[in-house]
Amino acid sequence: MWGLGVSTLLLYHIIKPAIKIKSRRFVSINIVIIMAGMGVGALNEIVEFIISILIKENGVGGYENTALDLIANLIGACVAAFLINKDLKKKIKQKKQAALKEVLKKEAGF
């Protein structure tokens, strides 16, 4: 769960330059962030599956293990998305405050 959360945060920072941050786009950003994180988790499950096919005594686990891993991956990705949203909202608020200060300076003649 935490490993995937960290992976999701890392993926966000990789794709961050390509994202224009606007408050009305939080849902879209969340979907992209969570799906990117889940993709990493799915890749891990594919590797585990290949290992379970190639090596008889592998200790990977069965379907229950896979299902629990996917659930933990989703939780980790959602926690990461929550933290990212918190950061984005803070940055949007700071940008709005800076813009408001600029407008007030112009109106005051500074």
N, C-alpha and C positions, 0 to 999 in steps of 0.2 A: 504494500500500500504506500509506504513512505518513499520507497525507491521510485515508484511510478509518479508520485506527486512531484518529486525532485525532477524526474525526466520531463514532466509536463511543464514545470517552470523553466527548465532549460530550453525546451522547444519554443515556448513563448518568447524568450529572449532572442532566439534565433530568428523568429518570424516578425518580431516587434517592429523592425524598420519598415516592413511592408504594410503595416496596419496604420490607417489614419484613425486616430482615437476621437470618437464623438460619442456623447452620452447616449444617443439613440441607437447605437450599434452594439450595445453590450450583449444582447442575445446572440448576435452573429459571432462576436468575438468568443463568447463562451462556448458555442458549438464547435468552433474551429479548435480552440484550446483543448477541450475535453476529447474530441475525436483524435487529435494528434497524440495525446497521452494514451488513449485507448489503443491506438495503432502500435505504439511501443509495447504495450502489454500483450497485444495479439501476436506480435513478432516473437516475444518471449515464449508464448504458448506454442507457437509453431516449432521453435527450437526444441522445446521439451518434448513435443510429439515425435520429432525426428529422432531424438535420443531414445525415446521409448521403443521405437521401431528397430533401431540399429543395435541397441544394447539390451540384452535380456534382463540382467540385474542392474537396473538403473536408478531406482529410488525416486523416480519422478512422481508417481501417483497416478490415479485414474481420473475418471470423469468428474468425480466430486472435487478433487484437487483443482482441476481446471476451472470448474464453476466457481469455487471459492476464490481462486486467483483473479478471475475476471471481475468478480464482485469487489474484491479489495482494490483492483486496478481502477474501477469506476469511482470508488470512494476517494482514492488518492487523487485522481484527476479532478474531481469536483472540489476537493479541499484546495488544490492548487488554483483552480479557476476562481474560487472565492477570494483567495489571497491576492490574486492578480487583479480582480475587480476592485478590491479595496484600494490597491495602489493606483489603479486607473482613475477611480473617482477622486482620489486625493489630488492627482495631477490635473484633472479637469478643473477642480475647484481652484487650484493655484493659478491656472491659466486665466480663468474668469476673473479672479481677483486682480491679477496683473493687468488685464485688459481694462478693468474698471478704473484702476489707478491711472492708467494712461489717459482715459477719457476725462477723468477729473482734473488731471494736470493740464490738459488742453483747454478745458473750460475755464480753469482758473488763470490761464495765461502763462503758465510756467514753461 
